[in-house]
Amino acid sequence: MNRNKTFTIFGTGVCACILAFAGNAAALEFDQNVTNNVIFGSGNANGSFTTDRNNGVEVGLRAKVRFSIPGDVPQNVFNSNGDGTYNQAAGAPAASPTRARWNFEWSINTDFDGTGGGRKLDDLTYILGMDFDPTLGTDFATFDPINFPFADHSIGDNSTAQGAGVEATTTAEYATLIANNSLAQNSWQLNFFNVPFGKSFDPNLDATYDFYLAAFDGAVQIARTDISVIVGAGAAPIPEPSSLLLFGSGVAGFGIWRWRTARK
């Protein structure tokens, strides 16, 4: 059963996208089904996505068990904490020592509820942010996952059945698919991006990784979702500098050390 796809994306290079983060604030919903199905691979269940639905656009992210313990087989297990965080096991399968035991999965639907005016995937631009810093700091690699010359996303619309997305085999076919469809999804691992971004993801670390996916109409952000994946025991807390501890709990109450989204 093919539950997860292999990352394949071609282009002249991977570049960071810089756009104005203006527009509607995200109103995240947790443990959601994405509209209308999970259309990549086969046997992949819907559910446990952290979504934002704004301006007729739905964006969703989740983490999922890719290699179980024991067995190293895909599972429809997401380990969501119901607040946009997901717990996943550290380590790698014996046959693939550079791969994590978990995938992150994303979904973009540009007309999920029929209010998008028939908007298609290539009518918008996007930023996918992937954090490679295993600590409570961040090191985001960013790019537009849709507007590439070619990618192997599963593509469809609100009528596409589970596992029935179409994957392009040529650049011309890919351009046609994103120009005529509103739904794209994929299932990836951080190690897929080590070479394009010059990173060195280590699946064996206790770590915490952040991900975000935003959609833009011009320079205006119209939808955004964020998740955190807590791997193993998670990243160690950042200790407070001793000089600031002298100020006591009054200063700490301002939460000035929370440089990242609070994790529960």
N, C-alpha and C positions, 0 to 999 in steps of 0.2 A: 504494500500500500504506500503510495507516494504521498507522504504528508507534508513534506517541505521541499522547497525549490532550491536549486543551486544558484547563487548570485552570478549573473552575467550582465555586464553593462559596458557598452563601448562608446567611445567618443574621443574628442581631441584632447581631453583632459578633464580633471575634476577641479572645479573652482568654487570658492566660497561665494555665496550670494549675500549682498548687503542691501537691505530694503528697510524702509521706515516702518517701525512697529507701531503704526497708528491704526485707529479703528476700534471695533468693538472688543471689549475685554472677553477673554474666554470664560465660559460658564461650564466647567467640566462636569461630566456625569460619569459615574463609575460602574464597572461591571455591566456594561451595555452590550447588546447585539448591534453590529453594524448593519446598515441597510444595503442590500436586502439579504445577502448571504456572504459567507466566506467562500470565495470563488477560486482560490489557488489550490493546486495539488488535488489530493483526494482524501476524504476522511477527516478533513479539518472542521472542527465544530465552531460555531459562532459563540460569542459571549466573552465576558471578562475584559472587554475593551474599555479604555478610558477615552471618552469622546468629547468633542466640542461640536455643537450644531448651531451654526450661525449663518445668516444670509443665504440660506438654501444649500450651504456646504456642510458636510460632515467629515471630520478628520478623526481617526482613531488609532491608538497605539496599545499594544499589550506585550507581555512577555509570556513565553510558553516553554515547557519542557521539550527539548529536542532529543536528548539522549538520557534515558531513564537510568536509575540505579536500583537494582541491577538490570541488565538486559540491553542497555544502549539502544532502546527503540523509542520512536516518537510517541508522545502522549498528549491527549487533549486535557492537559493539566496546566493551569496558569498561575496558581499560587498567588492570587490577588488578595491584597489586604483591604480592598474596598475603599481605598483612598488615593489611588493612583500609584501605589507602590506594589512591587511584586517581589516575592522571595524566590530565589533560584539557587541551585546547588553549585558550589565551586567544583572545579576539576574538568577533566576532558575524557572522552571515551578512548579506550586503548588503541583503536584503529585510526583515530584522528586526533593526535595529541595537541594540535594547535586550535582545535575547535572547542567552544564552550558547550556545556550541557543544556544551554538554553538559547532560544532565538528571540529576537524582537520582531514583532509583526505590525504592519501599518496598513491603513485603509484610507483612501481618498474618494469621496463621492461628491461631485460638484453640483448635483441636483437631487439630493436624497429625498426631498419631500415634494417635488414638483414646483417649488417656488423659485427655482434658479433660472427660470426662463429658457430651459433647454440647454443650459451651459454645459460645455464639454471640457474635458480634461485640459486641453491646450489653450483654453480661454483664460486660465489663471497661471500664476507662477507659485512656487512653493519653496520652503526651506525645511529640510530634514536635518536636525542637529543630533549628533551622536557623541557622547562624552567618553573619552578614552582615559580619563584620570581616575584611577581606582580609589583615590582618597576622597575626602569631602570637598576638595577643590574641583574645578571643571576644566576640561580641555576638549572643546567642541570642534569636531570636523563637520562642516556644513556643505550641503549642495542641494540643488533642485532635482528631486528624484523622477520627475516626469519629463521635463523639457530637455531631453537628451536625444542625440541622433538615434540611439537604439537601447532598449532595455528589455528584460524578459519578464516584466510584470504580467500578472493575470489581469485581463481587461474585460469589462463588460458594462452592464447597466443595471437598473433596478429589476429587470426581468431575468437576469442571469441566475441559473440554478447553482446550488452548492457544488464547488469543484469544477464548474463549467466555464471558467474564464478562458479567454483566448490569449495565447502568447505569440508575439511577433517572431518571425524568423528572418526578416530583412529590415533594413532601415525604412524602406518605403512602406512596408506593412505596418511598422510601428507608428509612423507618422499618420497613416490612415486611421489606425485604431484610436489614438489619443484625440484625433480630430472629430471622431464620430461616436465616442463613448464617454460616459460620465463616472465610471468606477474603475479604480486601479488598486491592486493590493500586492503585497509581497511579504516574504518571510526571510529574514537575514540574520547574519551573525556579525559581530564587530570585527572578527579576524578577516572577513572578506575585504575589509577596507585598509588593512595594514599597508599594503603596497601603494594603492592610490594616494593615501594621505601621509605616508611615511610614519605610520604608527607601529606600536609593538604590543598589541593586546595580549595579556597573559590570562588564560581562563582559570588558572589555579589560585588566583588571589582572592582573599576576602576583600570585597570591594563594593562600592555603590556607584552606579552609572545612571546618568540622566539622559533622557531623550525628549526631543520635542519635534512637532510637525505643524507647520503653519502654512496657510493658504493666503495669497495676496491677489487683490484686484488692483493692478498698477502697483503703486507704492503703499497701498492701504491693506493692512492685515485684516482679514475678514473671518478667520477661524484659526484656532490654535489649540493643540492638546499637548500635555506634558506627562511623562511618567518617570519613575525611578525604579531601577532594578537593584535589589539588595542581594548580593552574591555571597553565599556562605554566611559568615557572621557580620558581613557588611563592613564598610570603612570605619576605622577607629575615629572616635570623636576628636575634634580639634581642641587641644588644651588651651585654656585661657592664659595669656602672658601673666607672669607673676606680678608685674608692676600694676596691672589693672585689677588683680584680685584685691588689692588694698582698698579699692573703692567699695567693695562689698556688693551685696545683692541689689542695691539700688541701681547701679550702672548695669549690672547683668540683666536687670529687668527689661532693658531696652532691646535685648536680643541682638547686640551689635556684632556678635560673632556669627550670626546665621547668614552666611554669605550665600547659602543655597536654600532651596525650598525645604521647609521643615519636614522631617521624615518621622512617621509614627511607627 
